Amino acid sequence: MADPDLGDIVTPAKFERDHPDFFTGKGTPSMEYLIRTRHTNGLADCGAVVEPVKRRPLIVVPKFVGWVLSRKNAA
């Protein structure tokens, strides 16, 4: 995977607005929950959620999509 550029980094709120279908349906976790549990669910470890400013997490979209696909394939 190529290194992400600045256009690949968004706030959690923007990601959720841009991809509402990802957060609908019974049992679907909210972005707030995913961010809150990023240190245990693997999002922080894979670089999908970064914190360049303390307590202001940002989403690295290509890595987040990779994390989602890896979870689906692991199930």
Secondary structure as the mmCIF struct_conf table of DSSP 4:
data_model
#
loop_
_struct_conf.conf_type_id
_struct_conf.id
_struct_conf.beg_label_comp_id
_struct_conf.beg_label_asym_id
_struct_conf.beg_label_seq_id
_struct_conf.end_label_comp_id
_struct_conf.end_label_asym_id
_struct_conf.end_label_seq_id
HELX_LH_PP_P HELX_LH_PP_P1 ALA A 2 PRO A 4
HELX_RH_3T_P HELX_RH_3T_P1 LEU A 6 ASP A 8
STRN STRN1 ILE A 9 VAL A 10
HELX_RH_AL_P HELX_RH_AL_P1 PRO A 12 ASP A 18
HELX_RH_3T_P HELX_RH_3T_P2 PRO A 20 PHE A 23
BEND BEND1 GLY A 25 GLY A 25
TURN_TY1_P TURN_TY1_P1 LYS A 26 GLY A 27
HELX_LH_PP_P HELX_LH_PP_P2 THR A 28 SER A 30
HELX_RH_AL_P HELX_RH_AL_P2 MET A 31 ARG A 36
TURN_TY1_P TURN_TY1_P2 THR A 37 THR A 37
HELX_RH_AL_P HELX_RH_AL_P3 ARG A 38 ASN A 41
BEND BEND2 GLY A 42 GLY A 42
TURN_TY1_P TURN_TY1_P3 LEU A 43 GLY A 47
BEND BEND3 ALA A 48 ALA A 48
STRN STRN2 VAL A 49 VAL A 50
BEND BEND4 PRO A 52 VAL A 53
TURN_TY1_P TURN_TY1_P4 LYS A 54 ARG A 55
STRN STRN3 LEU A 58 VAL A 60
HELX_RH_AL_P HELX_RH_AL_P4 VAL A 61 ALA A 74
#
